[in-house]
Amino acid sequence: MPRERPLAPDYVRHTPSQPGGGRNRAALVEKARLSIKQGSKSFSAASRLFDRTTRERVWLLYAWCRRCDDLADAQEHGGELGDQAGALDRVEAIRVLTRRALDGQPTADVAFDAFGLVARECGITQAMADDVIAGFALDAQDWRPRSEGDLLRYCYHVAGAVGVMMAVVMGVSPLDEDTLDRACDLGLAFQLANIARDIVEDDAADRCYLPVEWLVEEDIEPGQHTKPHHRQELADMATQLVALMEAHEAAARIGAARLPFRSRWAVLSAARIYSEIGREVRRRGAAAWDYRVSTSKSDKIRHAAAAFFEALANNPPHPSEMPRWTRANLAERAASA
């Protein structure tokens, strides 16, 4: 019987597994710092409040999130969406590069190598990364939420799961399920604020994250929700989004209280900045999309100062009712989809 030939000759050497694919850590951190500075002024400002080690790790994780988002949407640093042809292929490329990074293999992409490094340092798992990548896959499939539960499942993938990884980066044990749940709540709150602010921008990109059931309840014709004659109905739905945001924001503060002081301060600063975006959308009502809601540098300083005293007191009120949607039931919903 002839001997089977090996898939690779015995003399071929496999690349040894190394954190960051063997890249210099300081160089990866610097590239990640520049990425967050360009990609998110709000998050960049809040990240400065972490201790040095945590701050660098947060930057490394952010760089991967930003790069994945840009690859998935064919854009640069969150700018205008590019040609969406081949979106599913780009998501598959994200999966392959992420898997290589987690295996300690070089990826030829700084952001993925940065992710491999922080994952090795903090214990981020393939399952955690897969939860985030699933959100990019939903957009690539031109997915639309039918119900509120569908909306929150999307928010879980694109932001709640990121919150879980951020908590691990801050030193929360992967076994501390309750604190990870609260970190997920904060991610959900952030994404709900973003959706409320960006309804009209998303429509221009042929995306809609408002549940079909909400649109039907408002008696809005398909594809017509951003038309001027529906601005009040749009404001009503934005108010629903902000109410959900506030429920998850309040729950997140319980978890923030368990973090070290500087991490707590940074998280509460980010919570104040992002939730203010949602509340400003609600305050503006039908005029919320006349121009983009944003926070000024002075606003960020004000929120950081208020968060300092909140972190110092460290006595968040317990919500009278916890959010309806939890990390567990959203993950279950995703698994059964």
N, C-alpha and C positions, 0 to 999 in steps of 0.2 A: 504494500500500500504506500503510495507516494506521500512524502512528508509535506504538510501544509506550510506554505510560506508565511512568515510573520507579516503583520500589517506594516510594521516598520522594522528596518534592519536593527540588529542588536547594538550597532555602534551609534545609532541616533540617540542623542541625549535630550531628555525632556528639560524644559526650563524649570529651574527650581522655584518653589513657591516663596514669594517674598512680599511682605506688606507694601502696598502701593506699587506693586509691580517692579520693585527695586529702585523707584525714583527717590530722590533726596526729599526728606520730610519737609525741611524748611522751604524748599522750592514749591512743593505742593501747597503748603499753607499760604504762601504769598499769592499764588495763582488763585486760590480759593478766596482770599481776602479781596482781590480785585474783582472777582466774579460777583460777590455779594454787594460790593460797593456800587457796581454798575447795574446790577439786577434788581435790587430792592433797598431803597434808601431807608425805609421804615425798619426793616429787619436788620440792616447794617447798623443803624443807630442803636437798636436794642441790644445787639450782640456785643457791643463795646462794654456792657455792664457785667459780663461774665468774667470770672477769673481767667487767666491767660490760657491754661490748658483746655478748659471747657470752651472758651471762645474759639480757639483754633479748631477744635473738633466740630463745633457748630458750623464754622466756615467750610470745613471739608465736606460735611454732609450737604450743606446748602449747594455747594458747587455741583454735586451730582444731581440734586433735584432740579437745579436750573438747567443743566446740560440736557437732562432727559426731557424736560419740558420743551426746550428749544429744538431738540432732534425730532420729537414727536410732532411738533407743529411747524417744522421747517421755518424757524424764526431765529432771531438773534437777540439774546438777553430780554426775552419777553416782548419784543417789538411786534411789528405787523406780521400776521400769519402769512407763510409762503404757500406755494403750490401744495395742496393736500393730496395729490396723487401719490400712491405708494406709501400711505400712512401706516398700513399694517406691516409693511416690510421694515419701516423705520422702528416700529415698536419691537419687532423681533430682533433688530440689531441692538436695541437697548437691553433686551433680555440677555443676549449673547455676551455683550460687553460687561454687563453687571455680573454675570456668572463667572466670567474670567477674572474680574476684579476681586470677587469674593474668594476665588481660588488662589489669589496671590500671583496671577499671571499678568504680564504687561499687556496693556490694551491699546497703546499708541494714542490714548486720549487722557489728558491730565485730570479731567473731572472724574472719570471712572477709576483711575488709579488713586485719586484722593479718597474715593468711596471705599476702595479696597483697604486703604490704610486705616481709616476711621472705623470701619467695620471690624478689623482685626483688633484694634485697640479697645473697642467698647463692647464687642459681642453682638453686633447687628447681624441678623440671620438672613438667609435666602428667603425665608417665608415673609419676613418684614419687607424686604425689597419687592417681592412679588406682589404684595398688597398694593404698593404704590404704582407699580407698572400696570396693574390691572386698570387703573384709572385712565392711563394713556390709551390703553386698548379700547376703552369705551368711546373715547373721542374719535379714535381711528375708525370705529365702526359706525360713526354718525349716529350714535345712541342718543335717545331722548328719554327723560324720566316721565313715567306715566303717573306716578303717585308721589306723595311726600316721602314715603319710604325709599323709593327709587332715588329721589334727590339726595337724601341723606346717605345712601349707599355710595353714590358718586363722591360726595364730600368726604366720606370715610376713606376712599381709595386715594384721592388726590391731596388730602390734607390731614385727615385724622390719623392715617397710618404714618404720615411724616411726623406728626406729633408724638407718636409712640417711639419712633426712632430717636427723635430729639431728646425725649425723656431718658432713654438709655444712654445717650451721649452725655447727659447731665449726671449720670451715675445712678439712675433708678434701676433696680434689679429687674431683669426680664421676668422674674417670678412674682413681682409686686403688681399683680393684676389690677388692683383698685387704682393705684397711682397711674398706671398706664392708661386706664380708662379715662382718668381725668385729663391726661395729656391728649388723648384722642378728642375729648370734648373741646379742648382749646383749638385744635386743628379744625374741627367742624365749625366752630364759631368764626374763625378766620375766613374759611371758604364761603360761608353764608354771607358774610359782609362783602366779600369780593363779588359774589354773584349779584347781590342787590345793587352794588355800585355799577357793575359792568353789563347790565341787561341789554342796553342799546348797543354797546360795543360788540357784545357776543352775537347779537342779531346780525350786525353788519358782517360778521365772519360766518354767518349761516349756522350759528349754534344757539340753542335755547335750553336753559337748565330749569325753567319754570315747569312744574309738573303739568301734564296735559289735563289732569283732573282740576287743577286750579284755573286753568284757562277756560275750561268748559263751565265751571261755576261762575266765572265772570262774563260768560256769554261772548267770548272773543273768538273771532273767526281764525282758522288756522293760518299762521304766518303773519297775522295782523297786529300782534300784541304791542308793537312799538309805534304804531301809527298815532298821530296826534290826538285823534278822537278817543283813544283808549288810555290816555295818560293817567287819568284818575284810577282806572282799574289797575294799571301798572303800579301805581303808588300803593294801592291796597295790598297787592301781592308782595311788594317790597316790604311793607309793614309786617307781613307774615314771616318773611325771611328774617327780619331783624328780631322779631319775637323769639324765633327759634335760636338765633345767634345768642341772644341774651340768656336763654335758658342754659345753653351749653357753656357760655362764658362764666356764669355763676358757679356751675359745677366744677369747672376747671380750676377755680380759685382754691377749692378744697385740696386738690393735688399740689398746687403751687406752694401751699403752706408747708409741705413736707420736704421741700428742696432746701439746699444750703442758701444762705442769705443772698449772695450775689446772683445765683441762678434764679432765685425767687424774684429778685428785683428786676432782672432782665425779662423774665416771663410776664410779670405783671405790667411792665412798661409796654411790651408788645401787645398784651391784651387790651390795654387802655387805648393804644394808638389804632389798632384795627377795629375795635368795637365802636370807637368814635366815628369811624368811616360809616359804619352801618347806621348809627344813630343820626348822623348828618343826612344821610339819604332819607331817612324817615322824616326828619324835620322839614326837609325841602318839599316833600310831597310830590305833586305832579311836576314840579320844576327840577327834580333831582338829577335829571339827565341833560339839562341845558348845557352844563359844563361839568367836567369830571370832578368828583369829590376827591380831595386829597388833604393831607395834613402838612402844615408848614414846619419849618425848622423850629420856630418858637413853640408851636404846638407840641412837637416831640419833646422838647426840653421840659415843658410844663407837665406832660404826662409822665416823663421819667422822674421828675421831682415828686409828683403825687404818689407814684409807685414806690419810691424810696420809703416814704412814711408808712405806706400800706404794708410793705415788706417788713419794715421794722416792727410794726404792731403785730403782724402775723396772726390776725384773729378774724379770718373771713367768716361772714355769716353763712350758716348752712341754709341752702335753699329749702323753701317749704315743700317743694316737689322737685325731684330729680328729673332730668330730661327723659322723654319717652323713648328716644332712640339711643341705644347703648352700643358700645363696641362689639359686644357679644352678638346681639341680634342683627347688627349690620353685617358682621362677618358671616353669620349664618345665612343671611339674605343673599350675600354675594356668592356663597358656595352653592346655593340652590338655583342661582340664576342660569 
